[in-house]
Amino acid sequence: MTKKQDTRKIVYLGLLLLAIGLVIVGIFLEGRWTGVLIGLGAGLLGVSGAQLITERVMQGNPELKRKVRVEELDERNIQINQYAKAKAFDFFQFLALPFFLVLVVADVPLWIVLLAIAVYVADWAVYLWFLTRRMNEI
């Protein structure tokens, strides 16, 4: 096992322990943070548990590990992934404006509406930054 794999395993074990701690604190805590802590803990528990299981399976099956590595680095798979991300960005743009209207109609506090709009603008800023960077490379 390499040092990188050991480090990843330690990080995922730490996240697993943090997740269990968040769920336990969320169960015994009263108030509005209960759901947030339990939800965050459950999400971290799922992610860290899945990663630990994946590491274990890959460790016991070097042929599968090699196959997965080749598929991750395959140009066709990378292009398909980039295409899917672009379509997801387009879909998000379609949903964003109705979402802002729902927030306003639902009489959500102004700071939440402005935060949602800031995320939308930041999404476009990142898009334009990468677009400009890529255009200058070509």
The 8 nearest C-alpha neighbors of each residue, nearest first, counted from 0:
[[1, 4, 2, 5, 58, 3, 6, 8],
 [0, 2, 4, 3, 5, 6, 7, 58],
 [1, 3, 5, 4, 6, 0, 7, 8],
 [4, 2, 6, 1, 5, 7, 0, 8],
 [5, 3, 7, 1, 6, 2, 8, 0],
 [4, 6, 2, 8, 3, 7, 9, 1],
 [5, 7, 3, 9, 4, 8, 2, 10],
 [8, 6, 4, 10, 9, 5, 11, 3],
 [7, 9, 5, 11, 6, 10, 12, 4],
 [10, 8, 12, 6, 7, 11, 13, 5],
 [11, 9, 13, 7, 12, 8, 6, 14],
 [12, 10, 14, 47, 8, 13, 9, 15],
 [11, 13, 15, 9, 14, 10, 8, 16],
 [14, 12, 10, 16, 11, 15, 9, 17],
 [15, 13, 17, 11, 12, 16, 18, 47],
 [14, 16, 12, 18, 13, 44, 17, 47],
 [15, 17, 19, 13, 18, 14, 20, 12],
 [18, 16, 14, 20, 15, 19, 21, 13],
 [19, 17, 40, 15, 21, 44, 20, 16],
 [18, 20, 16, 22, 17, 21, 23, 15],
 [19, 21, 17, 23, 18, 22, 24, 16],
 [22, 20, 40, 18, 24, 23, 19, 36],
 [21, 23, 37, 25, 40, 19, 20, 24],
 [22, 24, 20, 26, 25, 21, 19, 27],
 [23, 25, 21, 27, 26, 22, 28, 20],
 [26, 24, 33, 36, 22, 37, 28, 23],
 [25, 27, 23, 24, 28, 22, 33, 37],
 [26, 28, 24, 25, 23, 29, 33, 22],
 [29, 27, 25, 26, 33, 24, 30, 32],
 [30, 28, 33, 27, 31, 32, 25, 26],
 [31, 29, 32, 33, 28, 34, 25, 27],
 [30, 32, 33, 34, 29, 35, 28, 36],
 [33, 31, 35, 34, 30, 36, 25, 29],
 [32, 34, 25, 36, 31, 35, 28, 30],
 [35, 33, 37, 36, 32, 38, 31, 25],
 [34, 36, 32, 38, 33, 37, 39, 31],
 [37, 35, 25, 39, 33, 38, 21, 34],
 [36, 38, 22, 40, 25, 34, 39, 35],
 [39, 37, 41, 35, 40, 36, 34, 42],
 [38, 40, 42, 36, 41, 37, 35, 43],
 [41, 39, 18, 21, 22, 37, 43, 38],
 [40, 42, 44, 38, 39, 43, 37, 45],
 [43, 41, 39, 45, 44, 40, 38, 46],
 [44, 42, 46, 40, 18, 45, 41, 47],
 [43, 45, 41, 18, 42, 47, 15, 46],
 [44, 46, 42, 48, 43, 47, 49, 41],
 [47, 45, 43, 49, 48, 44, 50, 42],
 [46, 48, 11, 50, 44, 49, 15, 45],
 [49, 47, 51, 45, 50, 46, 44, 52],
 [50, 48, 52, 46, 47, 51, 45, 53],
 [49, 51, 53, 47, 52, 48, 54, 46],
 [52, 50, 54, 48, 53, 49, 47, 55],
 [53, 51, 55, 49, 50, 54, 56, 48],
 [52, 54, 50, 56, 55, 51, 57, 49],
 [55, 53, 51, 57, 52, 56, 58, 50],
 [54, 56, 52, 58, 53, 57, 51, 59],
 [55, 57, 53, 59, 58, 54, 52, 60],
 [58, 56, 60, 54, 64, 59, 55, 53],
 [57, 59, 55, 56, 60, 54, 61, 64],
 [58, 60, 56, 57, 55, 61, 54, 64],
 [59, 61, 57, 63, 62, 58, 56, 64],
 [62, 60, 64, 63, 65, 57, 59, 58],
 [63, 61, 65, 64, 60, 66, 57, 67],
 [64, 62, 66, 65, 61, 60, 67, 57],
 [63, 65, 61, 67, 57, 62, 66, 68],
 [66, 64, 68, 62, 63, 67, 61, 69],
 [67, 65, 63, 69, 68, 64, 70, 62],
 [66, 68, 70, 64, 69, 65, 63, 71],
 [67, 69, 65, 71, 70, 66, 64, 72],
 [70, 68, 66, 72, 67, 71, 73, 65],
 [69, 71, 67, 73, 68, 72, 66, 76],
 [72, 70, 68, 69, 73, 67, 76, 77],
 [71, 73, 69, 70, 74, 68, 77, 76],
 [72, 74, 70, 76, 75, 71, 69, 77],
 [75, 73, 77, 76, 78, 72, 71, 79],
 [74, 76, 78, 77, 73, 79, 80, 72],
 [77, 75, 79, 78, 73, 74, 80, 70],
 [76, 78, 74, 80, 75, 79, 81, 73],
 [79, 77, 81, 75, 80, 76, 82, 74],
 [78, 80, 76, 82, 81, 77, 75, 83],
 [79, 81, 77, 83, 78, 82, 76, 84],
 [80, 82, 78, 84, 83, 79, 77, 85],
 [83, 81, 79, 85, 80, 84, 78, 86],
 [82, 84, 80, 86, 85, 81, 87, 79],
 [85, 83, 87, 81, 86, 82, 88, 80],
 [84, 86, 88, 82, 87, 83, 81, 89],
 [85, 87, 89, 83, 88, 84, 90, 82],
 [86, 88, 90, 84, 89, 85, 91, 83],
 [89, 87, 91, 85, 86, 90, 84, 92],
 [90, 88, 86, 92, 87, 91, 85, 93],
 [89, 91, 87, 93, 92, 88, 86, 94],
 [90, 92, 88, 94, 93, 89, 95, 87],
 [93, 91, 89, 95, 90, 94, 88, 96],
 [92, 94, 90, 91, 95, 89, 96, 97],
 [95, 93, 91, 92, 97, 96, 98, 90],
 [96, 94, 98, 92, 97, 93, 91, 99],
 [95, 97, 99, 98, 94, 100, 93, 92],
 [98, 96, 100, 99, 95, 94, 101, 93],
 [97, 99, 101, 95, 96, 100, 94, 102],
 [100, 98, 102, 96, 97, 101, 95, 103],
 [99, 101, 97, 103, 102, 98, 104, 96],
 [102, 100, 98, 104, 99, 103, 105, 97],
 [103, 101, 99, 105, 100, 104, 107, 98],
 [102, 104, 100, 106, 105, 101, 107, 99],
 [105, 103, 101, 106, 102, 100, 107, 99],
 [106, 104, 102, 103, 107, 101, 100, 108],
 [107, 105, 103, 104, 108, 102, 109, 101],
 [106, 108, 105, 102, 103, 109, 111, 112],
 [109, 107, 110, 111, 106, 112, 103, 102],
 [108, 110, 112, 111, 113, 107, 103, 106],
 [109, 111, 113, 112, 108, 114, 107, 115],
 [112, 110, 114, 113, 109, 108, 115, 107],
 [111, 113, 109, 115, 114, 110, 116, 102],
 [114, 112, 116, 110, 111, 115, 117, 109],
 [113, 115, 117, 111, 112, 116, 110, 118],
 [116, 114, 112, 118, 117, 113, 111, 119],
 [115, 117, 119, 113, 118, 114, 120, 112],
 [118, 116, 114, 120, 119, 115, 121, 113],
 [119, 117, 121, 115, 116, 120, 122, 114],
 [120, 118, 116, 122, 117, 121, 115, 123],
 [119, 121, 117, 123, 122, 118, 124, 116],
 [120, 122, 124, 118, 123, 119, 117, 125],
 [123, 121, 119, 125, 120, 124, 118, 126],
 [122, 124, 126, 120, 121, 125, 127, 119],
 [123, 125, 121, 127, 126, 122, 128, 120],
 [126, 124, 128, 122, 123, 127, 121, 129],
 [127, 125, 123, 129, 124, 128, 130, 122],
 [126, 128, 130, 124, 125, 129, 131, 123],
 [127, 129, 125, 131, 130, 126, 124, 132],
 [130, 128, 132, 126, 131, 127, 133, 125],
 [129, 131, 127, 133, 128, 132, 126, 134],
 [132, 130, 134, 128, 133, 129, 127, 135],
 [131, 133, 129, 135, 130, 134, 128, 136],
 [132, 134, 136, 130, 135, 131, 129, 137],
 [135, 133, 131, 137, 136, 132, 130, 129],
 [134, 136, 132, 133, 137, 131, 130, 129],
 [137, 135, 133, 134, 132, 131, 130, 129],
 [136, 134, 135, 133, 132, 131, 130, 129]]
